Amino acid sequence: MVFKRGKRAISPLIATVLLIAFAVSIGTLIMNVAPRVIPNEGDCGKVNIQVYQINSKPMLCHDATNKKINMMLKNLGEVDIEYVKLAVTKADFSIDEYTLPNSSIKVGQTISSSLDYSKPGNFQVEINPVIIFSGQEKICSDNSLIAETIGQCN
């Protein structure tokens, strides 16, 4: 065997340290890129909005005289709701979308609100909570409420 002088191999200890440093740098790179690539549901899993009930009667009704949809909503979730969007679907399959005014609901809070709605006939209301996640508005459609039967207000 012939050994050349002046050339030395890398020691196993240094090779191990370099391998660990390389693995850590690749892991850091993946952790920084993954949130942008993998879809995130945000805090929508912590959203729970309900139509408030009094004596087992839901507080959601249509006031045909004053041409309004009246409702009381309660935030039973773990995150604040920035505002609420409504989608009103009529029997002719037309959909009207509205943003409920003054509908910010803190955790545990109940609000009473109404929406001007003058169209006659039967309709269905879908209530969609909107939250702020990472500085962006996020509609939590998986946590929406659908009221198919809207009674008349007394």
DRENFI-272989 format. One record per residue: residue in three letters; x, z, y of N, C-alpha, C in turn. Coordinates in steps of 0.05 Angstrom, whole numbers, plus 5000, padded with zeros to 4 digits. Atoms other than C-alpha are relative to their C-alpha. Layout:
BEGIN
ALAXZYXZYXZY
...
***
This chain:
BEGIN
MET501650004977500050005000501750005025
VAL498550024975502349835069498450135022
PHE501349864978500550295127501449905026
LYS499050084974501250045198500250235018
ARG499749774982503950525248498649935027
GLY501250034974500350635314497049964999
LYS502950035003493350495288498950244986
ARG501249765013489151095274497049964997
ALA502950025005482151145246498650225016
ILE501649804986476651525281499450234981
SER500449775017475952225254497150034992
PRO502849965008469552405215498450175019
LEU501449834982467852945265499149855025
ILE500750154976468052475325497849794992
ALA502050195009464051955285497250134998
THR502549855002458652475271498850065027
VAL500949944973458252675344498949755013
LEU500950254988457651945366497349914987
LEU502550075013452251815314497650175009
ILE502149824989448152415338499349925028
ALA500550084972448952205411498449735001
PHE501550265001446551495393497150054992
ALA502849945010440451765355498450145022
VAL501449864978438652225414499349805022
SER500650204979439151645464497849814992
ILE502150185010434751195421497350165000
GLY502449844999429651765414498950045028
THR500849974972429551875489498849745011
LEU501150264992428451135501497249954989
ILE502750045012422551115453498050195013
MET501949814988419451735484499249915028
ASN500750104973419751415553498349755000
VAL501450255001416950745532497350034986
ALA502449975016411550985483497550055016
PRO502549954986406551265533498849755014
ARG500950244987406150585567499049794980
VAL500750195020405350205502497650094984
ILE502149895017400750665461497750085018
PRO502249924983393750735491499550304998
ASN500449714999392051445512497150055009
GLU502749944993385051725514499850195024
GLY500049824977387152195570498750264992
ASP501449755006383052825575497149964993
CYS502850055007376552485554499150164976
GLY500749845023376752875489499150285009
LYS500849734990375753505532497649995018
VAL502350034983369753235570497550054983
ASN502649945013362853505552497950045022
ILE502149984980357153355599497350004986
GLN502749985012349953545583497950005022
VAL502349974982343153475615499150284997
TYR500849725000341254175635497150034990
GLN502749965011335154455599498950275009
ILE501449754993330054975621497650014981
ASN502149975020325455235566500049764981
SER499650235019328154685519499049745011
LYS500950254988325854155569502349895016
PRO497850124984331353675594499249955029
MET500450044971331953655669500949725008
LEU499650284993331852895674497349865000
CYS502750114998325652545700500049785021
HIS500450214980323051955740497750085018
ASP502149934980319252105804499149735012
ALA501050264991315151465813498950015028
THR501249984973311851725877502249975021
ASN497850014980318451835914502249804992
LYS498150215010322051285874502850114996
LYS497449875005327651725848500250074970
ILE499449885026330951925783501450265006
ASN498949734995332152675786501350114975
MET498649895023337053035741501650255007
MET498149774998340953685730502049964978
LEU497950045019347653605696501950244999
LYS498249775003352254145668502649904987
ASN497450065011359754075654500850234981
LEU499349815021361054445588502849954989
GLY497450075010367854135578502350175011
GLU497649854991374954355595501449865024
VAL498950144977376353855652497849955020
ASP501950064979373153735719499249714999
ILE501050284998368753115726500049925029
GLU499750104973370452715788497449905011
TYR502750104993363752355791498749894976
VAL501550095023358352075747498949725006
LYS501150274998356451345736497549984982
LEU502550045015349451145713499749704994
ALA500850275007347450515676497050014992
VAL502850005006339950395677499349734987
THR500750255015337549895624496949994999
LYS502950055000330549605631499249864975
ALA501150135024326049315577500749704999
ASP499350294999327948605600503049964996
PHE497150015005335248765582501849985025
SER498450004976337548785654501250285003
ILE498649754996342649325671500850035029
ASP499249934973343549655738501950234999
GLU498049785000349750075750500250135027
TYR500049844976350150635801502250214997
THR498449764998354951175823498350225011
LEU501749784991351251825829501350145023
PRO498749874976352452115899500350304996
ASN499449715001355552805905499950114972
SER500349925028356552855830502650114988
SER497649865010363253215825499150264987
ILE500849765015362453755772502450154990
LYS497849845010367554305761499250124973
VAL500449895026368354625693498050245002
GLY502049795001362255065678497849985022
GLN501950034978358454825740497649824992
THR502450165003351454535742499349885027
ILE500950124975349154035794497249884997
SER502650135000342453765814500349765019
SER499650244984342253055839497749814995
SER502150215003337552465849501249735008
LEU499150284994338351715852497549845008
ASP502250184992333851235890499749784979
TYR500650205020330550795837497149925002
SER502750084994324350405855498849794981
LYS500950215018323749915797498050124980
PRO502049895019317450005754500749934971
GLY499750065028317050005679501750204985
ASN498449825017320550345621503049935003
PHE497150054998328050435624501550224985
GLN498249815013333850795591502350065019
VAL497849934982339351175628502450094983
GLU497549925012346551225606501750145021
ILE498549834981350551775641502950004990
ASN497150015007358151655641501650175019
PRO498349844983362852195666502649855006
VAL497550124992369051965705501950235008
ILE498049794995375352395707502449875013
ILE497450094990382152335741502150084979
PHE497949955020387852265690502549855009
SER497450124990395052145713499649845026
GLY500450134975392551965782498149764999
GLN501850235003387751435755497250094992
GLU502749945009380251445748499649894971
LYS500550085028378051415675497150054993
ILE502849975008370951285652500050094970
CYS500049895027369651705590497449914986
SER502550115011364551245557499550114972
ASP500549885026365551575489498550275002
ASN501449744995362652215520497549965017
SER502350064984356751875553497450124987
LEU502749915009349552125548498149775003
ILE502050214998343951645533497350134997
ALA502849905000336851845551498249774998
GLU501750235005332051355521497150055010
THR502749944991325651705540500250175026
ILE499949864974325151895614497150065007
GLY502749914993318952305629499549995030
GLN500749994972315252335695500450285011
CYS499649744987317052885743497250115008
ASN502549884993311453385756499850055030
***
